[in-house]
């Protein structure tokens, strides 16, 4: 995931604290894999964003 795409998807998360934590997690994950996470992990990252964006559209966010 390119940084531009990451920032675009993070901007869709209205809860700034959550967006900050997601950003921190993904940057650490990126460092762990030298900016090239395996394909299956990239898929999981996309699923996480899909879920966060879907929850945002529903108007409620809870874990």
C-alpha atoms as one frame of an Amber mdcrd trajectory, in Angstrom:
protein
   0.000   0.000   0.000   1.407   3.342  -1.000   1.608   6.141   1.553  -0.903
   8.216  -0.446  -3.429   5.376  -0.341  -2.750   4.831   3.356  -3.377   8.488
   4.163  -6.522   8.532   2.007  -7.961   5.514   3.775  -6.957   6.861   7.193
  -8.669  10.161   6.420 -11.956   8.261   6.079 -11.719   7.259   9.764 -13.338
  10.101  11.686 -12.108   8.960  15.114  -8.689  10.624  15.187  -7.411   8.523
  18.078  -8.272   5.338  16.219  -6.710   6.660  12.995  -3.516   7.513  14.881
  -3.309   4.042  16.411  -3.974   2.359  13.053  -1.294   4.532  11.424   1.221
   3.651  14.164   0.417  -0.057  13.878   0.783  -0.073  10.087   4.031   1.884
  10.151   5.491  -0.562  12.677   4.293  -3.460  10.540   5.901  -1.848   7.525
   9.199  -1.504   9.385   9.027  -5.129  10.452   8.810  -6.279   6.838  11.126
  -3.632   5.314   8.176  -1.929   3.565   7.259  -5.174   1.775   4.761  -7.130
   3.882   3.780 -10.516   2.454   0.743 -10.610   0.187  -1.475 -12.272   2.790
  -0.669  -9.558   5.339  -1.430  -6.874   2.747  -4.793  -8.595   2.284  -5.429
  -8.456   6.031  -4.587  -4.752   6.077  -7.116  -4.115   3.311  -9.733  -6.142
   5.212  -9.099  -4.063   8.344  -9.627  -0.844   6.391 -12.762  -2.256   4.739
 -14.209  -3.083   8.160 -13.301   0.330   9.605 -14.811   2.132   6.630 -17.943
  -0.035   6.757 -18.393   0.659  10.482 -17.963   4.381   9.787 -20.697   4.296
   7.160 -23.013   2.507   9.565 -22.697   5.432  11.965 -21.636   3.372  14.982
 -18.264   2.061  15.936 -17.742  -0.520  18.622 -15.438  -3.407  19.322
